[in-house]
């Protein structure tokens, strides 16, 4: 889960918990100093509960008695519309909107009712809000659009509703770039479903390589967040790997970290420099050797990676492979990687800046034996 989604979930979830309320009777006059609460009267707790129960009669009686349809829950500034947006197929939501409730009103955290619908995956309420004129722009933290929030929250059904109501995957999402950036990668979810959806709504001449505040294109972000499926979808749609620029590493490093042979092969075929160093002088071969990934190492070596290149500490890929000290289950991966490097000419006599050879840093006895003999043990 990205930092942005954690921030959004934390802020909005706290609002949702507080918005559910507790206790009996109607509330006292408003004490909150926030803008949302200060501009509107306090929502009576009896009406608050009625909205959660989708009790139209009680809500209508409140409105007909002169109640403010934009009144708010004082602790969070959540309005009746915010609360109704959480409730499945809410009839009270439509009722409030028909009687003048503002579909764009923000709570104390700056979230519009659309965010509450997205958090609870309420597509039917989302349609109701949009048909009442709710804006899709700047619905939450840091100017995030509704579509960017849907992508960040992994709500493909909601995203499709937004797209059908005119959302653009390439519109600005504030510092997060565009919704396409949001759809390109997440550490916890496979983002390929969202990416496929967004790409269907892009025109053929769409500019695929806009950058976010980090200077990342959607393709770069997909690889940074270990989302090879999304990355390959972007490549199929015309994203250019040459625009994946980082001061810390090359596009080949980004692809190698995704642990996907097809993706790495495509990046190399597109012109990725196999021995490009990162800020520590390490090539992609250093990285995959350190991870004990013989399959990716073989691909890099078959594309003429330098097996004896040294990083800023003087370590070769063989040093990094030999010193792997993961558990017993990972030991065989280490052995296979060391064998592969030796087969491709890795020099076991090279010393790093501390005067150590790969044998000196080897963790496993099996690896020591490989480095002592002809490498074919």
C-alpha positions as a Markdown table, in Angstrom:
| # | Residue | x | y | z |
|---|---|---|---|---|
| 1 | Unk | 0.0 | 0.0 | 0.0 |
| 2 | Unk | 1.5 | 3.3 | -1.0 |
| 3 | Unk | 2.1 | 6.3 | 1.3 |
| 4 | Unk | -0.7 | 8.2 | -0.4 |
| 5 | Unk | -3.2 | 5.4 | 0.1 |
| 6 | Unk | -2.2 | 5.0 | 3.7 |
| 7 | Unk | -2.7 | 8.7 | 4.3 |
| 8 | Unk | -6.0 | 8.7 | 2.6 |
| 9 | Unk | -7.2 | 5.6 | 4.4 |
| 10 | Unk | -6.1 | 6.9 | 7.8 |
| 11 | Unk | -7.6 | 10.3 | 7.5 |
| 12 | Unk | -10.8 | 9.1 | 5.9 |
| 13 | Unk | -11.2 | 6.0 | 8.1 |
| 14 | Unk | -11.0 | 8.2 | 11.2 |
| 15 | Unk | -13.6 | 10.4 | 9.8 |
| 16 | Unk | -15.8 | 7.5 | 9.0 |
| 17 | Unk | -15.5 | 6.0 | 12.4 |
| 18 | Unk | -16.3 | 9.3 | 14.0 |
| 19 | Unk | -19.1 | 10.0 | 11.5 |
| 20 | Unk | -20.9 | 6.8 | 12.7 |
| 21 | Unk | -21.3 | 8.5 | 16.1 |
| 22 | Unk | -22.7 | 7.1 | 19.3 |
| 23 | Unk | -25.0 | 8.0 | 22.1 |
| 24 | Unk | -28.7 | 9.0 | 22.4 |
| 25 | Unk | -30.6 | 12.2 | 21.9 |
| 26 | Unk | -29.8 | 15.3 | 19.9 |
| 27 | Unk | -26.5 | 17.0 | 20.1 |
| 28 | Unk | -25.6 | 20.2 | 21.8 |
| 29 | Unk | -24.6 | 23.4 | 19.9 |
| 30 | Unk | -21.5 | 23.1 | 17.8 |
| 31 | Unk | -18.2 | 23.7 | 19.5 |
| 32 | Unk | -15.8 | 22.8 | 16.6 |
| 33 | Unk | -13.9 | 25.6 | 15.1 |
| 34 | Unk | -13.4 | 23.8 | 11.7 |
| 35 | Unk | -14.8 | 25.5 | 8.5 |
| 36 | Unk | -17.2 | 22.6 | 7.7 |
| 37 | Unk | -18.7 | 22.7 | 11.1 |
| 38 | Unk | -18.7 | 26.5 | 11.5 |
| 39 | Unk | -20.6 | 27.0 | 8.3 |
| 40 | Unk | -23.5 | 24.7 | 9.1 |
| 41 | Unk | -25.6 | 23.6 | 12.0 |
| 42 | Unk | -25.0 | 20.4 | 13.9 |
| 43 | Unk | -26.6 | 17.3 | 12.6 |
| 44 | Unk | -28.9 | 15.8 | 15.3 |
| 45 | Unk | -27.8 | 12.4 | 16.4 |
| 46 | Unk | -31.3 | 11.1 | 15.8 |
| 47 | Unk | -31.0 | 12.1 | 12.1 |
| 48 | Unk | -27.5 | 10.8 | 12.0 |
| 49 | Unk | -28.7 | 7.4 | 13.1 |
| 50 | Unk | -31.6 | 7.5 | 10.7 |
| 51 | Unk | -29.3 | 8.1 | 7.8 |
| 52 | Unk | -27.2 | 5.1 | 8.8 |
| 53 | Unk | -30.4 | 3.0 | 8.9 |
| 54 | Unk | -31.6 | 4.6 | 5.7 |
| 55 | Unk | -34.7 | 5.7 | 7.4 |
| 56 | Unk | -36.2 | 8.1 | 4.8 |
| 57 | Unk | -39.2 | 9.1 | 6.9 |
| 58 | Unk | -37.1 | 10.5 | 9.8 |
| 59 | Unk | -34.8 | 12.4 | 7.5 |
| 60 | Unk | -37.7 | 13.8 | 5.5 |
| 61 | Unk | -39.4 | 15.0 | 8.7 |
| 62 | Unk | -36.1 | 16.7 | 9.8 |
| 63 | Unk | -35.9 | 18.5 | 6.5 |
| 64 | Unk | -39.6 | 19.5 | 6.4 |
| 65 | Unk | -39.3 | 20.9 | 10.0 |
| 66 | Unk | -36.6 | 23.3 | 8.7 |
| 67 | Unk | -33.5 | 21.2 | 9.3 |
| 68 | Unk | -30.4 | 22.1 | 7.3 |
| 69 | Unk | -29.7 | 19.3 | 4.7 |
| 70 | Unk | -26.0 | 20.4 | 4.9 |
| 71 | Unk | -25.8 | 20.1 | 8.7 |
| 72 | Unk | -22.7 | 18.3 | 10.0 |
| 73 | Unk | -21.3 | 15.9 | 12.5 |
| 74 | Unk | -19.2 | 18.3 | 14.7 |
| 75 | Unk | -16.2 | 16.1 | 15.4 |
| 76 | Unk | -15.4 | 15.5 | 11.8 |
| 77 | Unk | -17.4 | 18.0 | 9.8 |
| 78 | Unk | -19.0 | 15.1 | 7.9 |
| 79 | Unk | -22.4 | 16.0 | 6.5 |
| 80 | Unk | -25.5 | 13.9 | 6.1 |
| 81 | Unk | -24.4 | 13.3 | 2.5 |
| 82 | Unk | -21.0 | 12.0 | 3.6 |
| 83 | Unk | -22.7 | 9.6 | 6.0 |
| 84 | Unk | -25.3 | 8.5 | 3.5 |
| 85 | Unk | -22.6 | 7.9 | 0.9 |
| 86 | Unk | -21.3 | 5.0 | 3.1 |
| 87 | Unk | -24.7 | 3.2 | 3.2 |
| 88 | Unk | -25.4 | 0.6 | 0.5 |
| 89 | Unk | -28.0 | 1.8 | -2.0 |
| 90 | Unk | -28.8 | 4.8 | 0.2 |
| 91 | Unk | -32.3 | 6.3 | -0.3 |
| 92 | Unk | -31.5 | 9.0 | 2.1 |
| 93 | Unk | -28.6 | 10.2 | -0.1 |
| 94 | Unk | -30.9 | 10.9 | -2.9 |
| 95 | Unk | -33.4 | 12.5 | -0.6 |
| 96 | Unk | -30.8 | 14.9 | 0.9 |
| 97 | Unk | -29.5 | 15.9 | -2.5 |
| 98 | Unk | -33.1 | 16.5 | -3.8 |
| 99 | Unk | -33.6 | 18.9 | -0.9 |
| 100 | Unk | -30.5 | 21.0 | -1.5 |
| 101 | Unk | -27.6 | 19.2 | 0.1 |
| 102 | Unk | -24.2 | 20.0 | -1.4 |
| 103 | Unk | -22.7 | 17.0 | -3.1 |
| 104 | Unk | -19.2 | 18.6 | -2.9 |
| 105 | Unk | -19.2 | 19.7 | 0.8 |
| 106 | Unk | -15.9 | 18.8 | 2.5 |
| 107 | Unk | -15.4 | 17.4 | 5.9 |
| 108 | Unk | -12.8 | 18.6 | 8.4 |
| 109 | Unk | -10.1 | 16.5 | 6.6 |
| 110 | Unk | -10.9 | 18.0 | 3.2 |
| 111 | Unk | -12.7 | 14.9 | 1.8 |
| 112 | Unk | -15.8 | 15.2 | -0.3 |
| 113 | Unk | -18.7 | 12.7 | -0.1 |
| 114 | Unk | -17.3 | 10.9 | -3.2 |
| 115 | Unk | -14.4 | 9.7 | -1.1 |
| 116 | Unk | -16.7 | 8.1 | 1.4 |
| 117 | Unk | -18.5 | 6.3 | -1.4 |
| 118 | Unk | -15.1 | 5.2 | -2.8 |
| 119 | Unk | -13.8 | 3.9 | 0.5 |
| 120 | Unk | -16.9 | 1.7 | 0.9 |
| 121 | Unk | -17.0 | 0.8 | -2.8 |
| 122 | Unk | -20.6 | 2.1 | -3.2 |
| 123 | Unk | -20.9 | 2.4 | -7.0 |
| 124 | Unk | -24.7 | 3.2 | -6.7 |
| 125 | Unk | -24.1 | 6.1 | -4.4 |
| 126 | Unk | -21.3 | 7.3 | -6.6 |
| 127 | Unk | -23.7 | 7.5 | -9.6 |
| 128 | Unk | -26.2 | 9.3 | -7.4 |
| 129 | Unk | -23.6 | 11.9 | -6.4 |
| 130 | Unk | -22.4 | 12.4 | -10.0 |
| 131 | Unk | -25.9 | 12.8 | -11.3 |
| 132 | Unk | -26.5 | 15.5 | -8.6 |
| 133 | Unk | -23.5 | 17.4 | -10.1 |
| 134 | Unk | -20.7 | 16.3 | -7.8 |
| 135 | Unk | -17.3 | 17.4 | -9.0 |
| 136 | Unk | -14.7 | 14.8 | -9.7 |
| 137 | Unk | -11.8 | 17.3 | -9.1 |
| 138 | Unk | -10.0 | 17.8 | -5.8 |
| 139 | Unk | -12.1 | 15.4 | -3.7 |
| 140 | Unk | -9.5 | 14.6 | -1.1 |
| 141 | Unk | -6.0 | 15.0 | 0.2 |
| 142 | Unk | -3.5 | 17.1 | -1.8 |
| 143 | Unk | -5.9 | 17.9 | -4.6 |
| 144 | Unk | -6.5 | 14.2 | -5.6 |
| 145 | Unk | -9.2 | 13.7 | -8.2 |
| 146 | Unk | -11.9 | 11.1 | -7.7 |
| 147 | Unk | -10.4 | 8.9 | -10.4 |
| 148 | Unk | -6.9 | 9.0 | -8.8 |
| 149 | Unk | -8.5 | 8.1 | -5.4 |
| 150 | Unk | -10.4 | 5.2 | -7.0 |
| 151 | Unk | -7.1 | 3.9 | -8.5 |
| 152 | Unk | -5.3 | 4.4 | -5.2 |
| 153 | Unk | -8.0 | 2.6 | -3.3 |
| 154 | Unk | -8.2 | -0.2 | -5.9 |
| 155 | Unk | -11.8 | 0.3 | -6.7 |
| 156 | Unk | -12.1 | -0.7 | -10.4 |
| 157 | Unk | -15.9 | -0.7 | -10.4 |
| 158 | Unk | -16.0 | 2.8 | -9.1 |
| 159 | Unk | -13.3 | 3.9 | -11.5 |
| 160 | Unk | -15.4 | 2.6 | -14.4 |
| 161 | Unk | -18.4 | 4.7 | -13.2 |
| 162 | Unk | -16.1 | 7.8 | -13.0 |
| 163 | Unk | -14.7 | 7.1 | -16.5 |
| 164 | Unk | -18.2 | 6.7 | -17.9 |
| 165 | Unk | -19.0 | 10.1 | -16.4 |
| 166 | Unk | -16.1 | 11.9 | -18.1 |
| 167 | Unk | -13.1 | 11.2 | -16.0 |
| 168 | Unk | -9.7 | 11.3 | -17.8 |
| 169 | Unk | -6.9 | 9.0 | -16.8 |
| 170 | Unk | -4.4 | 11.6 | -17.8 |
| 171 | Unk | -5.9 | 14.5 | -15.8 |
| 172 | Unk | -3.8 | 16.1 | -13.0 |
| 173 | Unk | -3.8 | 14.2 | -9.7 |
| 174 | Unk | -1.8 | 16.9 | -7.9 |
| 175 | Unk | 1.7 | 15.7 | -6.8 |
| 176 | Unk | 0.7 | 12.2 | -7.6 |
| 177 | Unk | 0.9 | 12.9 | -11.3 |
| 178 | Unk | -2.2 | 11.5 | -13.1 |
| 179 | Unk | -4.7 | 8.7 | -12.3 |
| 180 | Unk | -2.7 | 6.6 | -14.7 |
| 181 | Unk | 0.2 | 6.9 | -12.3 |
| 182 | Unk | -2.0 | 5.8 | -9.5 |
| 183 | Unk | -3.1 | 2.8 | -11.5 |
| 184 | Unk | 0.4 | 1.8 | -12.4 |
| 185 | Unk | 1.5 | 0.3 | -9.2 |
| 186 | Unk | 0.8 | -0.6 | -5.6 |
| 187 | Unk | 2.9 | -2.6 | -3.2 |
| 188 | Unk | -0.1 | -4.7 | -1.9 |
| 189 | Unk | -2.3 | -5.1 | -4.9 |
| 190 | Unk | -2.0 | -6.4 | -8.5 |
| 191 | Unk | -2.8 | -3.2 | -10.4 |
| 192 | Unk | -3.2 | -4.8 | -13.8 |
| 193 | Unk | -7.0 | -4.8 | -13.7 |
| 194 | Unk | -7.1 | -1.0 | -13.0 |
| 195 | Unk | -4.5 | -0.4 | -15.6 |
| 196 | Unk | -6.4 | -2.4 | -18.3 |
| 197 | Unk | -9.5 | -0.4 | -17.5 |
| 198 | Unk | -7.7 | 3.0 | -17.8 |
| 199 | Unk | -6.0 | 2.1 | -21.0 |
| 200 | Unk | -9.3 | 1.2 | -22.6 |
| 201 | Unk | -10.4 | 4.8 | -22.1 |
| 202 | Unk | -7.3 | 6.5 | -23.5 |
| 203 | Unk | -7.3 | 7.8 | -27.1 |
| 204 | Unk | -4.9 | 6.3 | -29.5 |
| 205 | Unk | -2.6 | 9.3 | -29.5 |
| 206 | Unk | -2.5 | 9.7 | -25.7 |
| 207 | Unk | 0.7 | 11.0 | -24.1 |
| 208 | Unk | 1.8 | 8.0 | -22.0 |
| 209 | Unk | 4.9 | 9.5 | -20.4 |
| 210 | Unk | 3.9 | 12.4 | -18.2 |
| 211 | Unk | 5.9 | 12.6 | -15.0 |
| 212 | Unk | 4.8 | 13.0 | -11.4 |
| 213 | Unk | 6.5 | 15.0 | -8.7 |
| 214 | Unk | 9.3 | 12.3 | -8.5 |
| 215 | Unk | 9.9 | 12.6 | -12.2 |
| 216 | Unk | 8.5 | 9.1 | -12.7 |
| 217 | Unk | 6.4 | 8.2 | -15.7 |
| 218 | Unk | 3.6 | 5.6 | -15.2 |
| 219 | Unk | 5.9 | 2.9 | -16.6 |
| 220 | Unk | 8.7 | 3.9 | -14.2 |
| 221 | Unk | 6.2 | 3.9 | -11.3 |
| 222 | Unk | 4.9 | 0.5 | -12.2 |
| 223 | Unk | 8.4 | -0.9 | -12.1 |
| 224 | Unk | 9.2 | 1.0 | -8.9 |
| 225 | Unk | 6.2 | -0.6 | -7.2 |
| 226 | Unk | 7.1 | -4.1 | -8.5 |
| 227 | Unk | 4.0 | -4.3 | -10.9 |
| 228 | Unk | 5.3 | -6.1 | -13.9 |
| 229 | Unk | 1.8 | -6.9 | -15.3 |
| 230 | Unk | 1.0 | -3.2 | -15.3 |
| 231 | Unk | 4.4 | -2.3 | -16.8 |
| 232 | Unk | 3.9 | -4.7 | -19.7 |
| 233 | Unk | 0.4 | -3.3 | -20.4 |
| 234 | Unk | 1.9 | 0.2 | -20.5 |
| 235 | Unk | 4.6 | -1.0 | -22.9 |
| 236 | Unk | 1.9 | -2.6 | -25.1 |
| 237 | Unk | 0.1 | 0.7 | -25.1 |
| 238 | Unk | 3.2 | 2.6 | -26.3 |
| 239 | Unk | 5.0 | 3.8 | -23.1 |
| 240 | Unk | 8.6 | 4.6 | -23.9 |
| 241 | Unk | 11.2 | 3.1 | -21.5 |
| 242 | Unk | 13.7 | 5.8 | -22.5 |
| 243 | Unk | 11.6 | 8.2 | -20.6 |
| 244 | Unk | 12.0 | 6.3 | -17.3 |
| 245 | Unk | 14.7 | 8.5 | -15.8 |
| 246 | Unk | 16.0 | 8.3 | -12.3 |
| 247 | Unk | 19.1 | 10.0 | -10.8 |
| 248 | Unk | 19.6 | 6.8 | -8.6 |
| 249 | Unk | 19.3 | 4.0 | -11.1 |
| 250 | Unk | 18.7 | 2.9 | -14.7 |
| 251 | Unk | 15.5 | 1.6 | -16.3 |
| 252 | Unk | 17.3 | -1.8 | -16.5 |
| 253 | Unk | 17.6 | -1.8 | -12.7 |
| 254 | Unk | 13.9 | -1.0 | -12.4 |
| 255 | Unk | 12.9 | -3.8 | -14.6 |
| 256 | Unk | 15.3 | -6.3 | -13.0 |
| 257 | Unk | 13.8 | -5.6 | -9.6 |
| 258 | Unk | 10.4 | -6.8 | -10.8 |
| 259 | Unk | 11.5 | -10.4 | -11.1 |
| 260 | Unk | 9.9 | -10.8 | -14.5 |
| 261 | Unk | 12.0 | -12.2 | -17.4 |
| 262 | Unk | 9.7 | -11.0 | -20.1 |
| 263 | Unk | 9.7 | -7.5 | -18.8 |
| 264 | Unk | 13.4 | -7.3 | -18.5 |
| 265 | Unk | 13.9 | -8.7 | -22.0 |
| 266 | Unk | 11.6 | -6.1 | -23.4 |
| 267 | Unk | 13.4 | -3.3 | -21.6 |
| 268 | Unk | 16.8 | -4.6 | -22.9 |
| 269 | Unk | 15.3 | -4.9 | -26.5 |
| 270 | Unk | 14.1 | -1.3 | -26.2 |
| 271 | Unk | 17.7 | 0.0 | -25.8 |
| 272 | Unk | 18.2 | -0.3 | -22.0 |
| 273 | Unk | 21.9 | -0.3 | -21.2 |
| 274 | Unk | 22.7 | -3.6 | -19.6 |
| 275 | Unk | 25.7 | -2.3 | -17.6 |
| 276 | Unk | 24.4 | 1.1 | -16.6 |
| 277 | Unk | 25.5 | 1.8 | -13.0 |
| 278 | Unk | 23.3 | 3.0 | -10.2 |
| 279 | Unk | 24.4 | 5.7 | -7.7 |
| 280 | Unk | 26.5 | 3.1 | -5.9 |
| 281 | Unk | 28.2 | 1.9 | -9.1 |
| 282 | Unk | 26.1 | -1.3 | -9.1 |
| 283 | Unk | 24.7 | -2.8 | -12.3 |
| 284 | Unk | 21.5 | -4.7 | -12.6 |
| 285 | Unk | 23.7 | -7.9 | -12.5 |
| 286 | Unk | 24.9 | -6.9 | -9.1 |
| 287 | Unk | 21.3 | -6.6 | -8.0 |
| 288 | Unk | 20.0 | -9.9 | -9.3 |
| 289 | Unk | 23.1 | -11.7 | -8.0 |
| 290 | Unk | 22.5 | -10.2 | -4.6 |
| 291 | Unk | 19.0 | -11.6 | -4.8 |
| 292 | Unk | 20.2 | -15.0 | -6.0 |
| 293 | Unk | 18.1 | -14.8 | -9.1 |
| 294 | Unk | 19.9 | -17.0 | -11.6 |
| 295 | Unk | 17.2 | -16.7 | -14.3 |
| 296 | Unk | 17.5 | -12.9 | -14.5 |
| 297 | Unk | 21.3 | -13.1 | -14.2 |
| 298 | Unk | 21.4 | -15.5 | -17.2 |
| 299 | Unk | 19.3 | -13.1 | -19.2 |
| 300 | Unk | 21.6 | -10.2 | -18.4 |
| 301 | Unk | 24.7 | -12.2 | -19.1 |
| 302 | Unk | 23.3 | -13.4 | -22.5 |
| 303 | Unk | 22.8 | -9.7 | -23.3 |
| 304 | Unk | 26.6 | -9.2 | -22.6 |
| 305 | Unk | 26.5 | -7.9 | -19.0 |
| 306 | Unk | 30.0 | -7.6 | -17.6 |
| 307 | Unk | 30.3 | -10.4 | -15.1 |
| 308 | Unk | 33.3 | -8.9 | -13.3 |
| 309 | Unk | 32.2 | -5.3 | -13.0 |
| 310 | Unk | 32.9 | -3.8 | -9.6 |
| 311 | Unk | 30.7 | -1.4 | -7.6 |
| 312 | Unk | 31.9 | 1.5 | -5.4 |
| 313 | Unk | 32.9 | -0.9 | -2.7 |
| 314 | Unk | 34.9 | -3.1 | -5.2 |
| 315 | Unk | 32.4 | -5.9 | -5.0 |
| 316 | Unk | 31.6 | -8.0 | -8.1 |
| 317 | Unk | 28.3 | -9.7 | -8.7 |
| 318 | Unk | 30.1 | -12.9 | -7.5 |
| 319 | Unk | 30.9 | -11.2 | -4.1 |
| 320 | Unk | 27.2 | -10.3 | -3.6 |
| 321 | Unk | 26.0 | -13.7 | -4.6 |
| 322 | Unk | 28.5 | -15.6 | -2.4 |
| 323 | Unk | 27.7 | -13.6 | 0.7 |
| 324 | Unk | 24.0 | -14.3 | 0.6 |
| 325 | Unk | 23.0 | -15.6 | 4.0 |
| 326 | Unk | 19.2 | -16.3 | 3.7 |
| 327 | Unk | 17.6 | -19.4 | 5.2 |
| 328 | Unk | 18.1 | -22.9 | 4.1 |
| 329 | Unk | 15.3 | -22.7 | 1.5 |
| 330 | Unk | 17.1 | -19.9 | -0.3 |
| 331 | Unk | 20.5 | -21.6 | -0.2 |
| 332 | Unk | 19.9 | -23.5 | -3.4 |
| 333 | Unk | 19.1 | -20.3 | -5.3 |
| 334 | Unk | 22.5 | -18.9 | -4.1 |
| 335 | Unk | 24.3 | -22.0 | -5.2 |
| 336 | Unk | 22.7 | -21.9 | -8.7 |
| 337 | Unk | 23.5 | -18.2 | -9.1 |
| 338 | Unk | 27.2 | -18.7 | -8.1 |
| 339 | Unk | 27.5 | -21.6 | -10.5 |
| 340 | Unk | 26.0 | -19.5 | -13.3 |
| 341 | Unk | 28.4 | -16.6 | -12.7 |
| 342 | Unk | 31.4 | -18.9 | -12.6 |
| 343 | Unk | 30.2 | -20.5 | -15.8 |
| 344 | Unk | 30.2 | -17.1 | -17.5 |
| 345 | Unk | 33.7 | -16.3 | -16.4 |
| 346 | Unk | 33.4 | -14.7 | -13.0 |
| 347 | Unk | 36.8 | -14.1 | -11.6 |
| 348 | Unk | 37.0 | -15.6 | -8.1 |
| 349 | Unk | 40.3 | -13.8 | -7.3 |
| 350 | Unk | 39.1 | -10.2 | -7.6 |
| 351 | Unk | 39.4 | -8.4 | -4.2 |
| 352 | Unk | 37.0 | -5.7 | -3.0 |
| 353 | Unk | 38.0 | -2.5 | -1.2 |
| 354 | Unk | 38.4 | -4.5 | 2.0 |
| 355 | Unk | 40.8 | -6.9 | 0.3 |
| 356 | Unk | 38.3 | -9.7 | 0.3 |
| 357 | Unk | 37.7 | -12.2 | -2.5 |
| 358 | Unk | 34.3 | -13.9 | -3.0 |
| 359 | Unk | 35.6 | -16.9 | -1.1 |
| 360 | Unk | 36.4 | -14.6 | 1.9 |
| 361 | Unk | 32.8 | -13.4 | 2.1 |
| 362 | Unk | 31.0 | -16.7 | 1.3 |
| 363 | Unk | 28.4 | -17.6 | 3.9 |
| 364 | Unk | 27.5 | -21.2 | 2.9 |
| 365 | Unk | 30.0 | -24.1 | 3.0 |
| 366 | Unk | 28.6 | -25.3 | -0.3 |
| 367 | Unk | 29.4 | -21.9 | -1.9 |
| 368 | Unk | 33.0 | -22.0 | -0.4 |
| 369 | Unk | 33.5 | -25.4 | -2.0 |
| 370 | Unk | 32.4 | -24.0 | -5.4 |
| 371 | Unk | 34.8 | -21.1 | -5.1 |
| 372 | Unk | 37.7 | -23.4 | -4.1 |
| 373 | Unk | 37.3 | -25.9 | -7.0 |
| 374 | Unk | 36.5 | -25.4 | -10.7 |
| 375 | Unk | 33.0 | -24.0 | -10.0 |
| 376 | Unk | 31.2 | -27.1 | -11.3 |
| 377 | Unk | 30.7 | -28.8 | -8.0 |
